[in-house]
Amino acid sequence: MLNLKPVLAALLLSLFSLSALADVAPLTTKGNQVLIGGSTGSIAGPSLFWSNDGWGGDKFYTAGAVKTVAEDWNAELVRAAMGIETPGGYLESPESNLTKIRTVVDAAIANDLYVVIDWHSHHAEDHPDSAVAFFTQMAEEYGEHPNVIYEIYNEPLDVSWTDTLKPYAVQVIEAIRAIDPDNLIVVGTPNWSQDVDVAAESPITGFQNLAYALHFYAGTHTDSLRDKARDALDKGLPLFATEWGTVNANGDGDVATAQTEIWMDFFKEHNISHANWALNDKEEGASALVVGASPEGNWSEKDYTASGRYARDIIRQWEAREPQ
C-alpha cells in the first residue's frame, strides 16, 4: 500500500511555507496604480538615512528601530537607503552595508512590513555592473518575499531619460526579473526623481510591476511638481514616492505643514505610497529623532523632532485618512 504520510507532510509543509510568505499582499501595477493584493490603496512609512559607515544614520539600521515603526508608528513600509559612491558607501564598504541592509530587510519581513531596498545613488549610470550584481544578490536572497521592493536608482541628476537612465534601468530590471518575476521595482526619474512627466513620455515596456519614483520636499516643491505628477498619472505612469520631506529640499528648515497636507491629500487621492525622510538623529529639520535618540527604537515623545512627530502622526493615521 502506498504510504501517503510523506506526501501529505510535504504538502502541508509547502502550504505552511506559502502561508508564511504571504503575511503581506503582493504589490502589482495596473495602469497608473500600484495595487495591494489586487486592490487600490497605498502604504506609508519612514525611510532610514544613508547607510554609509560613519555618517551617523547607519546606527538606526537595527531590528529594534524597524519593530518600533511597525508597532508604534503603524507603518506598513520602511526604506533602507544604501549609499553607493559616497565615502563609507557600498562601493567602498560592501560587506558592512550589506549587513545593514540584511538587518533591516529581515526585520521588516519579521514585522510584516514592506521594505524598499534603495540603491541610494546620484550617479548609478556610472557603474551599472555593481547595481546588477547587488540586485541579483538581493533577488536571490529575498525575491520569494512579497515584502521586498527594489528601488534601483534613488535620484538621478539632470541626465537624459531616453539615452542614459532608461537603458540603465532596463539592464538592472532584466537581472532582477531573471530571478524574481514579480516583486515591485521602482525606477528613478530625472532631476532628483522629479521629472516623472519625462519618463511618462517613454515608459519602460516589456516588464510587469514597474513604478516610478517621485520625490518632494514640502518647503521647496509645490504646485509645479504636482502638475508633473498629474501629467505622468494621466499618461498611465504608476508612481511611488520613495522619499519625501516636510522641510526644504536641502533637508533643513521648518516644517511646511500646509504644503505637506496638500501633498498628502494628493497622495491619498491618487493612491500613491510613500516613505518619509528620514529616520535619523542628525541635527537638521528633516530628521525624525533628536540627537542622541536610541538606535534600538522604543522612542518616547521627547525623542521626536517636530518633523518626526508630524510624520509619525501622518503615517499612524494613513489608512484612515480621507482626501480633502
ROTIVO-75366 format. One line per field, with one value per residue: x negated, z, y negated of N, C-alpha, C in turn; residue in one letter; residue number from 0. Coordinates in steps of 0.05 Angstrom, whole numbers, padded with zeros to 5 digits. Example, Ala and Ser with C-alpha at 12.3 -4.5 7.8 and 13.67 -1.06 7.14 Angstrom:
! ROTIVO-75366
n_east	-00264/-00257 $
n_up	00156/00142 $
n_north	00114/00045 $
ca_east	-00246/-00273 $
ca_up	00156/00143 $
ca_north	00090/00021 $
c_east	-00264/-00258 $
c_up	00156/00157 $
c_north	00066/-00001 $
residu	A/S $
num	0/1 $
//
This chain:
! ROTIVO-75366
n_east	-00017/-00010/-00046/-00021/-00035/-00087/-00079/-00034/-00056/-00096/-00064/-00034/-00076/-00093/-00047/-00047/-00094/-00082/-00041/-00070/-00100/-00064/-00047/-00044/-00009/-00018/-00049/-00028/-00023/00025/00046/00042/00035/00009/00024/00049/00049/00082/00120/00139/00102/00056/-00007/-00047/-00106/-00170/-00234/-00299/-00361/-00421/-00460/-00515/-00578/-00598/-00569/-00529/-00472/-00471/-00470/-00418/-00400/-00373/-00341/-00308/-00293/-00263/-00222/-00197/-00176/-00139/-00104/-00093/-00089/-00052/-00067/-00071/-00111/-00183/-00242/-00306/-00362/-00413/-00476/-00520/-00565/-00589/-00633/-00645/-00603/-00570/-00604/-00654/-00653/-00629/-00612/-00598/-00556/-00520/-00508/-00479/-00435/-00412/-00398/-00356/-00320/-00308/-00285/-00241/-00211/-00201/-00167/-00123/-00125/-00129/-00189/-00234/-00288/-00338/-00379/-00418/-00436/-00466/-00491/-00485/-00487/-00540/-00564/-00538/-00545/-00556/-00508/-00475/-00499/-00489/-00432/-00418/-00438/-00405/-00355/-00361/-00367/-00321/-00277/-00233/-00199/-00142/-00146/-00188/-00213/-00245/-00286/-00317/-00347/-00360/-00361/-00370/-00410/-00410/-00401/-00396/-00335/-00319/-00367/-00404/-00385/-00340/-00362/-00399/-00364/-00334/-00374/-00385/-00334/-00325/-00362/-00341/-00290/-00304/-00308/-00271/-00206/-00164/-00161/-00154/-00186/-00219/-00233/-00282/-00275/-00289/-00327/-00330/-00291/-00242/-00223/-00178/-00141/-00171/-00192/-00144/-00133/-00161/-00157/-00184/-00179/-00156/-00163/-00132/-00099/-00126/-00142/-00149/-00195/-00177/-00197/-00193/-00201/-00169/-00176/-00199/-00180/-00122/-00061/-00080/-00109/-00071/-00038/-00071/-00068/-00013/-00010/-00041/-00011/00036/00018/00013/-00026/-00049/-00062/-00109/-00125/-00182/-00213/-00203/-00199/-00184/-00205/-00253/-00286/-00340/-00341/-00334/-00307/-00242/-00182/-00138/-00078/-00028/-00037/-00054/-00007/00025/-00004/00002/00057/00061/00031/00063/00111/00095/00075/00020/-00036/-00085/-00147/-00175/-00228/-00274/-00290/-00327/-00378/-00406/-00425/-00383/-00328/-00297/-00303/-00275/-00284/-00312/-00379/-00418/-00379/-00357/-00387/-00360/-00305/-00238/-00221/-00206/-00161/-00194/-00237/-00228/-00232/-00201/-00187/-00189/-00148/-00104/-00107/-00104/-00051/-00022/-00034/-00015/00040/00052/00081/00133/00141/00175/00179/00180 $
n_up	00000/-00016/00019/00044/00080/00079/00032/00045/00088/00063/00029/00067/00092/00049/00040/00089/00084/00041/00065/00105/00076/00059/00089/00078/00026/-00045/-00085/-00143/-00209/-00246/-00300/-00280/-00227/-00166/-00140/-00082/-00063/-00106/-00102/-00100/-00065/-00015/00018/00076/00109/00143/00117/00126/00139/00099/00092/00099/00127/00186/00179/00214/00210/00200/00246/00260/00232/00252/00283/00325/00315/00268/00286/00322/00288/00261/00302/00335/00302/00267/00216/00148/00114/00107/00089/00065/00056/00019/00014/-00041/-00079/-00047/00009/00053/00033/-00007/-00050/-00030/00019/00019/00048/00100/00090/00065/00108/00141/00108/00103/00156/00163/00124/00139/00189/00174/00145/00186/00217/00185/00147/00086/00050/00024/-00016/-00028/-00077/-00064/-00097/-00136/-00184/-00212/-00264/-00277/-00259/-00274/-00272/-00219/-00194/-00219/-00200/-00145/-00141/-00164/-00125/-00081/-00102/-00106/-00052/-00027/-00061/-00059/-00022/-00016/00010/-00008/-00042/-00098/-00106/-00156/-00169/-00135/-00139/-00197/-00231/-00273/-00324/-00386/-00398/-00439/-00465/-00426/-00371/-00378/-00408/-00369/-00328/-00353/-00358/-00305/-00287/-00320/-00298/-00246/-00258/-00281/-00239/-00199/-00214/-00205/-00160/-00138/-00174/-00169/-00207/-00215/-00233/-00278/-00254/-00195/-00184/-00199/-00250/-00270/-00310/-00356/-00359/-00368/-00420/-00448/-00428/-00394/-00425/-00433/-00385/-00323/-00267/-00253/-00223/-00215/-00188/-00148/-00117/-00064/-00028/00020/00034/-00011/-00059/-00096/-00128/-00182/-00185/-00170/-00214/-00253/-00234/-00240/-00296/-00309/-00285/-00315/-00363/-00353/-00318/-00263/-00197/-00143/-00082/-00059/-00028/00014/00044/00101/00101/00074/00009/00018/00063/00110/00153/00173/00189/00136/00140/00114/00058/00061/00077/00032/-00005/00019/00016/-00040/-00050/-00024/-00053/-00103/-00092/-00078/-00053/00001/00031/00087/00095/00148/00183/00232/00272/00260/00265/00237/00200/00174/00201/00240/00293/00355/00371/00396/00407/00419/00381/00380/00381/00410/00424/00462/00470/00476/00446/00394/00338/00314/00261/00261/00298/00270/00220/00239/00259/00212/00186/00223/00219/00167/00138/00152/00134/00098/00033/00023 $
n_north	00024/-00044/-00092/-00148/-00186/-00214/-00244/-00276/-00303/-00333/-00365/-00394/-00422/-00452/-00484/-00511/-00539/-00574/-00603/-00628/-00662/-00698/-00741/-00795/-00828/-00817/-00867/-00899/-00926/-00964/-00999/-01066/-01054/-01028/-00968/-00935/-00873/-00865/-00905/-00975/-01025/-01050/-01053/-01071/-01097/-01105/-01128/-01105/-01139/-01153/-01094/-01094/-01079/-01110/-01157/-01168/-01161/-01107/-01078/-01068/-01026/-00978/-00921/-00934/-00988/-00982/-00948/-00984/-01025/-00994/-00978/-01023/-01067/-01049/-01036/-01013/-01004/-01006/-01040/-01025/-01059/-01052/-01079/-01092/-01111/-01148/-01166/-01111/-01083/-01031/-01016/-01025/-00999/-00944/-00896/-00914/-00949/-00914/-00881/-00916/-00927/-00875/-00867/-00904/-00888/-00835/-00845/-00875/-00838/-00802/-00833/-00840/-00882/-00920/-00930/-00975/-00967/-01007/-01033/-01080/-01128/-01180/-01175/-01127/-01107/-01106/-01060/-01009/-00954/-00942/-00953/-00915/-00867/-00873/-00876/-00828/-00793/-00809/-00794/-00739/-00726/-00747/-00748/-00715/-00735/-00775/-00823/-00853/-00910/-00935/-00989/-01018/-01062/-01118/-01178/-01205/-01255/-01314/-01282/-01249/-01217/-01180/-01166/-01151/-01139/-01105/-01060/-01042/-01027/-00986/-00947/-00933/-00917/-00872/-00837/-00830/-00808/-00760/-00727/-00741/-00744/-00780/-00817/-00886/-00937/-00999/-01055/-01105/-01174/-01230/-01289/-01289/-01253/-01277/-01290/-01260/-01265/-01267/-01215/-01190/-01201/-01163/-01107/-01049/-00986/-00918/-00892/-00871/-00902/-00952/-01014/-01086/-01132/-01187/-01245/-01292/-01354/-01390/-01443/-01465/-01444/-01450/-01467/-01463/-01416/-01379/-01384/-01360/-01308/-01297/-01299/-01255/-01214/-01219/-01200/-01148/-01128/-01092/-01115/-01121/-01147/-01145/-01176/-01232/-01297/-01339/-01388/-01435/-01425/-01418/-01389/-01415/-01467/-01495/-01457/-01450/-01455/-01466/-01457/-01404/-01378/-01387/-01356/-01305/-01297/-01295/-01249/-01211/-01215/-01196/-01146/-01138/-01110/-01120/-01143/-01174/-01219/-01233/-01173/-01186/-01219/-01264/-01332/-01367/-01394/-01354/-01307/-01255/-01244/-01267/-01289/-01238/-01201/-01134/-01082/-01034/-01039/-01042/-01094/-01153/-01210/-01254/-01242/-01255/-01299/-01361/-01351/-01295/-01279/-01298/-01271/-01218/-01219/-01227/-01179/-01141/-01149/-01139/-01099/-01109/-01160/-01211/-01239/-01310 $
ca_east	00000/-00025/-00048/-00015/-00044/-00108/-00068/-00018/-00073/-00108/-00043/-00029/-00099/-00092/-00026/-00055/-00114/-00068/-00027/-00090/-00110/-00041/-00038/-00036/00003/-00036/-00045/-00027/-00014/00045/00049/00026/00039/-00004/00045/00041/00065/00101/00139/00128/00095/00029/-00021/-00064/-00126/-00194/-00259/-00324/-00381/-00442/-00472/-00544/-00594/-00608/-00553/-00511/-00446/-00473/-00466/-00390/-00394/-00370/-00315/-00291/-00281/-00242/-00199/-00183/-00159/-00117/-00085/-00085/-00081/-00032/-00078/-00068/-00136/-00207/-00261/-00334/-00375/-00442/-00494/-00535/-00592/-00599/-00651/-00632/-00581/-00572/-00627/-00678/-00650/-00605/-00602/-00586/-00530/-00503/-00499/-00458/-00411/-00400/-00385/-00331/-00301/-00299/-00267/-00216/-00196/-00191/-00145/-00102/-00127/-00142/-00215/-00246/-00317/-00343/-00406/-00416/-00457/-00461/-00508/-00484/-00494/-00569/-00573/-00514/-00552/-00554/-00479/-00465/-00508/-00476/-00404/-00418/-00441/-00381/-00333/-00367/-00363/-00295/-00257/-00209/-00183/-00128/-00152/-00211/-00210/-00272/-00288/-00342/-00363/-00347/-00356/-00388/-00412/-00400/-00412/-00376/-00319/-00319/-00394/-00421/-00371/-00324/-00379/-00409/-00342/-00328/-00395/-00381/-00308/-00329/-00376/-00322/-00269/-00314/-00306/-00246/-00189/-00140/-00162/-00153/-00212/-00215/-00254/-00287/-00268/-00309/-00326/-00324/-00265/-00220/-00213/-00162/-00128/-00190/-00192/-00118/-00133/-00174/-00160/-00197/-00160/-00166/-00165/-00109/-00103/-00145/-00132/-00169/-00199/-00170/-00207/-00187/-00205/-00145/-00184/-00210/-00165/-00093/-00043/-00092/-00117/-00046/-00029/-00086/-00057/00013/-00015/-00050/00012/00054/00006/00014/-00050/-00045/-00082/-00114/-00141/-00200/-00226/-00192/-00205/-00166/-00221/-00264/-00299/-00366/-00338/-00333/-00285/-00219/-00162/-00120/-00053/-00006/-00043/-00054/00021/00034/-00016/00014/00084/00055/00023/00086/00130/00085/00065/-00009/-00050/-00106/-00166/-00184/-00257/-00289/-00292/-00355/-00380/-00423/-00414/-00372/-00299/-00283/-00307/-00251/-00292/-00331/-00406/-00422/-00357/-00368/-00385/-00344/-00276/-00223/-00225/-00185/-00154/-00216/-00257/-00220/-00232/-00175/-00181/-00185/-00121/-00085/-00108/-00093/-00022/-00012/-00036/00003/00068/00053/00102/00159/00141/00192/00170/00197 $
ca_up	00000/-00018/00043/00037/00101/00070/00012/00059/00104/00044/00021/00090/00095/00026/00046/00111/00074/00026/00084/00119/00057/00049/00110/00064/-00001/-00066/-00098/-00172/-00222/-00267/-00308/-00264/-00199/-00152/-00126/-00058/-00064/-00128/-00096/-00098/-00038/-00012/00044/00085/00130/00142/00104/00140/00128/00085/00107/00098/00151/00198/00174/00236/00206/00197/00272/00263/00216/00273/00285/00344/00301/00249/00302/00333/00268/00255/00324/00347/00280/00250/00189/00132/00099/00115/00067/00072/00035/00019/00000/-00061/-00087/-00026/00028/00071/00019/-00016/-00067/-00013/00042/00012/00068/00122/00081/00061/00134/00150/00091/00111/00182/00160/00108/00156/00210/00161/00139/00212/00227/00164/00133/00061/00053/-00001/-00018/-00044/-00088/-00058/-00114/-00156/-00207/-00216/-00291/-00280/-00251/-00276/-00265/-00190/-00188/-00229/-00182/-00119/-00142/-00168/-00098/-00066/-00113/-00098/-00023/-00017/-00082/-00053/-00003/-00028/00025/-00019/-00065/-00107/-00117/-00170/-00172/-00118/-00150/-00219/-00234/-00298/-00342/-00406/-00392/-00461/-00473/-00404/-00348/-00386/-00414/-00344/-00314/-00366/-00352/-00277/-00286/-00332/-00279/-00225/-00268/-00287/-00214/-00186/-00236/-00200/-00139/-00149/-00179/-00172/-00225/-00210/-00255/-00279/-00237/-00167/-00185/-00202/-00278/-00277/-00335/-00378/-00361/-00378/-00450/-00460/-00405/-00399/-00433/-00433/-00358/-00307/-00239/-00251/-00215/-00220/-00164/-00146/-00092/-00059/-00001/00020/00035/-00036/-00083/-00092/-00149/-00207/-00184/-00171/-00242/-00267/-00226/-00253/-00324/-00311/-00280/-00338/-00385/-00345/-00303/-00234/-00182/-00115/-00070/-00042/-00009/00015/00069/00110/00103/00048/-00006/00029/00087/00134/00154/00189/00177/00118/00145/00094/00033/00067/00077/00004/-00016/00030/00003/-00068/-00050/-00017/-00075/-00125/-00082/-00081/-00029/00006/00053/00096/00101/00150/00210/00238/00293/00251/00273/00214/00201/00163/00219/00256/00320/00366/00374/00419/00409/00418/00355/00383/00380/00435/00429/00476/00457/00477/00427/00367/00329/00304/00236/00268/00309/00249/00201/00252/00261/00185/00180/00240/00211/00137/00127/00157/00123/00075/00018/00026 $
ca_north	00000/-00069/-00108/-00176/-00205/-00233/-00263/-00295/-00320/-00352/-00383/-00412/-00439/-00471/-00503/-00527/-00558/-00594/-00620/-00644/-00683/-00714/-00759/-00819/-00823/-00825/-00893/-00896/-00951/-00963/-01027/-01084/-01047/-01006/-00954/-00920/-00849/-00869/-00927/-01002/-01033/-01060/-01047/-01093/-01091/-01122/-01120/-01109/-01157/-01139/-01072/-01096/-01077/-01134/-01180/-01172/-01148/-01078/-01064/-01062/-01002/-00957/-00907/-00949/-01011/-00972/-00939/-01007/-01038/-00976/-00976/-01048/-01085/-01036/-01037/-00989/-01000/-01020/-01042/-01023/-01076/-01044/-01096/-01077/-01122/-01166/-01153/-01093/-01070/-01004/-01011/-01026/-00982/-00928/-00877/-00929/-00959/-00891/-00872/-00934/-00922/-00850/-00870/-00918/-00871/-00813/-00856/-00883/-00813/-00791/-00850/-00843/-00907/-00922/-00942/-00986/-00965/-01031/-01039/-01108/-01139/-01202/-01170/-01098/-01100/-01104/-01033/-00991/-00926/-00939/-00952/-00889/-00847/-00876/-00869/-00799/-00781/-00814/-00778/-00711/-00723/-00757/-00750/-00699/-00750/-00797/-00847/-00868/-00928/-00943/-01017/-01013/-01087/-01137/-01205/-01214/-01284/-01323/-01263/-01241/-01193/-01160/-01158/-01142/-01127/-01082/-01037/-01032/-01014/-00960/-00928/-00924/-00903/-00846/-00820/-00822/-00791/-00733/-00712/-00748/-00752/-00797/-00838/-00913/-00952/-01027/-01066/-01133/-01192/-01252/-01313/-01284/-01238/-01296/-01292/-01236/-01270/-01260/-01185/-01181/-01203/-01140/-01088/-01023/-00966/-00891/-00881/-00877/-00912/-00974/-01040/-01106/-01148/-01216/-01255/-01321/-01366/-01407/-01471/-01473/-01434/-01455/-01461/-01455/-01387/-01363/-01384/-01339/-01282/-01294/-01293/-01227/-01196/-01220/-01184/-01120/-01120/-01088/-01130/-01113/-01169/-01131/-01196/-01259/-01310/-01360/-01413/-01444/-01404/-01414/-01373/-01431/-01487/-01488/-01440/-01464/-01439/-01470/-01443/-01375/-01369/-01386/-01332/-01281/-01294/-01287/-01220/-01195/-01216/-01180/-01120/-01138/-01102/-01140/-01140/-01200/-01223/-01208/-01162/-01193/-01239/-01286/-01358/-01381/-01395/-01330/-01284/-01248/-01240/-01286/-01279/-01220/-01181/-01106/-01067/-01009/-01044/-01047/-01123/-01168/-01235/-01273/-01233/-01263/-01327/-01370/-01336/-01267/-01276/-01303/-01249/-01195/-01221/-01222/-01150/-01126/-01153/-01138/-01081/-01122/-01187/-01216/-01263/-01334 $
c_east	-00018/-00023/-00045/-00026/-00066/-00097/-00051/-00034/-00087/-00089/-00037/-00051/-00100/-00071/-00033/-00076/-00102/-00054/-00046/-00100/-00088/-00030/-00033/-00027/-00017/-00028/-00047/-00019/00007/00051/00031/00027/00019/00016/00033/00060/00087/00121/00125/00122/00067/00019/-00040/-00083/-00149/-00216/-00281/-00342/-00402/-00454/-00502/-00557/-00603/-00591/-00532/-00484/-00447/-00468/-00436/-00381/-00393/-00342/-00297/-00278/-00259/-00218/-00183/-00166/-00136/-00096/-00075/-00076/-00058/-00041/-00072/-00093/-00158/-00226/-00289/-00350/-00405/-00458/-00512/-00563/-00605/-00616/-00636/-00608/-00588/-00597/-00653/-00677/-00626/-00594/-00587/-00558/-00510/-00491/-00476/-00432/-00397/-00386/-00358/-00311/-00291/-00279/-00240/-00199/-00185/-00168/-00124/-00101/-00137/-00169/-00226/-00276/-00327/-00373/-00409/-00439/-00448/-00476/-00508/-00492/-00524/-00580/-00549/-00520/-00549/-00525/-00467/-00474/-00493/-00447/-00400/-00420/-00416/-00357/-00337/-00360/-00334/-00272/-00232/-00190/-00169/-00133/-00172/-00204/-00239/-00271/-00316/-00359/-00347/-00340/-00377/-00389/-00401/-00412/-00389/-00362/-00323/-00347/-00410/-00405/-00354/-00340/-00391/-00388/-00335/-00348/-00391/-00355/-00311/-00342/-00358/-00302/-00278/-00312/-00279/-00227/-00169/-00142/-00165/-00181/-00205/-00239/-00257/-00282/-00287/-00305/-00315/-00297/-00241/-00208/-00198/-00147/-00145/-00191/-00166/-00116/-00144/-00178/-00174/-00175/-00173/-00169/-00140/-00118/-00126/-00130/-00155/-00170/-00191/-00179/-00200/-00195/-00186/-00153/-00194/-00192/-00135/-00078/-00056/-00100/-00091/-00034/-00044/-00075/-00030/00009/-00023/-00027/00031/00044/00003/-00010/-00044/-00068/-00085/-00133/-00160/-00215/-00211/-00198/-00186/-00179/-00231/-00280/-00328/-00365/-00335/-00310/-00262/-00199/-00142/-00093/-00033/-00012/-00045/-00026/00032/00022/-00003/00042/00081/00048/00047/00106/00121/00072/00035/-00022/-00075/-00122/-00178/-00214/-00260/-00289/-00321/-00355/-00400/-00410/-00406/-00342/-00285/-00285/-00282/-00258/-00312/-00358/-00407/-00400/-00369/-00366/-00367/-00314/-00265/-00225/-00201/-00180/-00178/-00238/-00251/-00224/-00204/-00167/-00175/-00157/-00100/-00084/-00097/-00062/-00009/-00011/-00017/00032/00072/00077/00129/00162/00160/00182/00190/00206 $
c_up	00000/00008/00037/00057/00092/00050/00026/00076/00086/00035/00043/00094/00073/00031/00069/00102/00058/00044/00098/00102/00050/00070/00100/00036/-00022/-00077/-00128/-00184/-00244/-00275/-00292/-00234/-00190/-00134/-00103/-00057/-00085/-00124/-00094/-00069/-00038/00016/00050/00107/00127/00125/00124/00125/00113/00103/00111/00125/00161/00193/00196/00234/00205/00224/00276/00246/00235/00272/00304/00331/00283/00265/00314/00312/00260/00277/00334/00325/00264/00221/00175/00114/00114/00091/00077/00049/00035/00001/-00018/-00065/-00064/-00006/00048/00059/00009/-00032/-00051/00009/00038/00034/00091/00114/00075/00087/00144/00134/00099/00138/00180/00145/00125/00177/00198/00155/00165/00224/00207/00152/00105/00066/00026/00001/-00038/-00051/-00087/-00071/-00129/-00182/-00215/-00245/-00296/-00272/-00251/-00267/-00235/-00182/-00196/-00209/-00155/-00121/-00149/-00142/-00081/-00076/-00106/-00068/-00014/-00037/-00077/-00034/-00016/-00014/00009/-00043/-00072/-00118/-00130/-00175/-00156/-00132/-00172/-00219/-00261/-00321/-00361/-00397/-00414/-00467/-00451/-00382/-00356/-00393/-00388/-00330/-00326/-00359/-00324/-00274/-00298/-00313/-00256/-00235/-00277/-00262/-00201/-00207/-00230/-00178/-00151/-00152/-00183/-00186/-00219/-00236/-00255/-00259/-00209/-00164/-00183/-00230/-00286/-00303/-00359/-00381/-00373/-00408/-00463/-00438/-00414/-00405/-00432/-00406/-00342/-00280/-00236/-00242/-00218/-00196/-00167/-00118/-00089/-00031/00000/00022/00009/-00060/-00078/-00118/-00175/-00207/-00183/-00199/-00258/-00260/-00239/-00282/-00327/-00306/-00303/-00362/-00377/-00329/-00274/-00218/-00154/-00104/-00050/-00023/-00010/00043/00075/00107/00075/00035/00003/00055/00112/00132/00171/00174/00161/00119/00123/00068/00038/00066/00049/-00010/-00006/00019/-00026/-00068/-00043/-00040/-00098/-00117/-00087/-00054/-00025/00031/00061/00104/00125/00179/00219/00260/00286/00258/00248/00214/00193/00182/00236/00286/00329/00369/00399/00423/00405/00391/00356/00384/00408/00443/00444/00461/00456/00458/00398/00363/00321/00278/00242/00280/00287/00229/00213/00254/00233/00179/00197/00230/00181/00127/00130/00144/00099/00060/00021/-00001 $
c_north	-00025/-00084/-00137/-00196/-00224/-00254/-00284/-00314/-00342/-00373/-00404/-00431/-00460/-00492/-00521/-00548/-00580/-00613/-00638/-00667/-00703/-00732/-00788/-00812/-00831/-00853/-00889/-00923/-00945/-00992/-01045/-01078/-01025/-00993/-00938/-00895/-00851/-00891/-00954/-01008/-01043/-01054/-01069/-01084/-01110/-01110/-01124/-01128/-01140/-01118/-01075/-01094/-01104/-01159/-01186/-01158/-01118/-01064/-01057/-01038/-00978/-00945/-00922/-00974/-01003/-00963/-00962/-01021/-01020/-00978/-01003/-01068/-01074/-01036/-01011/-00985/-01015/-01019/-01042/-01036/-01071/-01063/-01080/-01089/-01137/-01151/-01135/-01078/-01042/-00998/-01010/-01005/-00963/-00910/-00891/-00938/-00936/-00881/-00889/-00930/-00896/-00852/-00883/-00901/-00848/-00822/-00864/-00858/-00802/-00807/-00856/-00870/-00903/-00936/-00950/-00983/-00985/-01033/-01070/-01123/-01163/-01197/-01141/-01090/-01097/-01076/-01014/-00963/-00921/-00937/-00925/-00867/-00848/-00867/-00840/-00784/-00785/-00797/-00749/-00707/-00728/-00757/-00735/-00714/-00774/-00824/-00865/-00884/-00937/-00971/-01019/-01038/-01108/-01163/-01211/-01245/-01292/-01307/-01254/-01215/-01172/-01149/-01144/-01126/-01103/-01058/-01025/-01016/-00987/-00939/-00916/-00908/-00875/-00827/-00811/-00803/-00764/-00715/-00716/-00759/-00774/-00818/-00866/-00924/-00981/-01039/-01096/-01149/-01216/-01274/-01306/-01269/-01256/-01295/-01266/-01240/-01263/-01229/-01176/-01184/-01178/-01119/-01063/-01002/-00938/-00878/-00888/-00889/-00931/-00999/-01060/-01125/-01177/-01225/-01285/-01328/-01390/-01437/-01483/-01467/-01436/-01448/-01451/-01426/-01370/-01363/-01363/-01311/-01277/-01286/-01264/-01208/-01195/-01203/-01155/-01110/-01116/-01100/-01118/-01134/-01156/-01150/-01222/-01271/-01333/-01388/-01421/-01422/-01399/-01397/-01389/-01451/-01477/-01470/-01457/-01449/-01442/-01454/-01412/-01364/-01367/-01361/-01307/-01276/-01285/-01257/-01203/-01193/-01197/-01154/-01118/-01132/-01119/-01133/-01167/-01199/-01241/-01200/-01164/-01214/-01261/-01312/-01374/-01377/-01369/-01306/-01280/-01247/-01261/-01273/-01262/-01200/-01153/-01094/-01043/-01014/-01048/-01077/-01135/-01194/-01254/-01266/-01243/-01293/-01335/-01355/-01307/-01262/-01279/-01280/-01223/-01196/-01216/-01192/-01134/-01127/-01149/-01122/-01095/-01149/-01189/-01240/-01286/-01344 $
residu	M/L/N/L/K/P/V/L/A/A/L/L/L/S/L/F/S/L/S/A/L/A/D/V/A/P/L/T/T/K/G/N/Q/V/L/I/G/G/S/T/G/S/I/A/G/P/S/L/F/W/S/N/D/G/W/G/G/D/K/F/Y/T/A/G/A/V/K/T/V/A/E/D/W/N/A/E/L/V/R/A/A/M/G/I/E/T/P/G/G/Y/L/E/S/P/E/S/N/L/T/K/I/R/T/V/V/D/A/A/I/A/N/D/L/Y/V/V/I/D/W/H/S/H/H/A/E/D/H/P/D/S/A/V/A/F/F/T/Q/M/A/E/E/Y/G/E/H/P/N/V/I/Y/E/I/Y/N/E/P/L/D/V/S/W/T/D/T/L/K/P/Y/A/V/Q/V/I/E/A/I/R/A/I/D/P/D/N/L/I/V/V/G/T/P/N/W/S/Q/D/V/D/V/A/A/E/S/P/I/T/G/F/Q/N/L/A/Y/A/L/H/F/Y/A/G/T/H/T/D/S/L/R/D/K/A/R/D/A/L/D/K/G/L/P/L/F/A/T/E/W/G/T/V/N/A/N/G/D/G/D/V/A/T/A/Q/T/E/I/W/M/D/F/F/K/E/H/N/I/S/H/A/N/W/A/L/N/D/K/E/E/G/A/S/A/L/V/V/G/A/S/P/E/G/N/W/S/E/K/D/Y/T/A/S/G/R/Y/A/R/D/I/I/R/Q/W/E/A/R/E/P/Q $
num	0/1/2/3/4/5/6/7/8/9/10/11/12/13/14/15/16/17/18/19/20/21/22/23/24/25/26/27/28/29/30/31/32/33/34/35/36/37/38/39/40/41/42/43/44/45/46/47/48/49/50/51/52/53/54/55/56/57/58/59/60/61/62/63/64/65/66/67/68/69/70/71/72/73/74/75/76/77/78/79/80/81/82/83/84/85/86/87/88/89/90/91/92/93/94/95/96/97/98/99/100/101/102/103/104/105/106/107/108/109/110/111/112/113/114/115/116/117/118/119/120/121/122/123/124/125/126/127/128/129/130/131/132/133/134/135/136/137/138/139/140/141/142/143/144/145/146/147/148/149/150/151/152/153/154/155/156/157/158/159/160/161/162/163/164/165/166/167/168/169/170/171/172/173/174/175/176/177/178/179/180/181/182/183/184/185/186/187/188/189/190/191/192/193/194/195/196/197/198/199/200/201/202/203/204/205/206/207/208/209/210/211/212/213/214/215/216/217/218/219/220/221/222/223/224/225/226/227/228/229/230/231/232/233/234/235/236/237/238/239/240/241/242/243/244/245/246/247/248/249/250/251/252/253/254/255/256/257/258/259/260/261/262/263/264/265/266/267/268/269/270/271/272/273/274/275/276/277/278/279/280/281/282/283/284/285/286/287/288/289/290/291/292/293/294/295/296/297/298/299/300/301/302/303/304/305/306/307/308/309/310/311/312/313/314/315/316/317/318/319/320/321/322/323 $
//
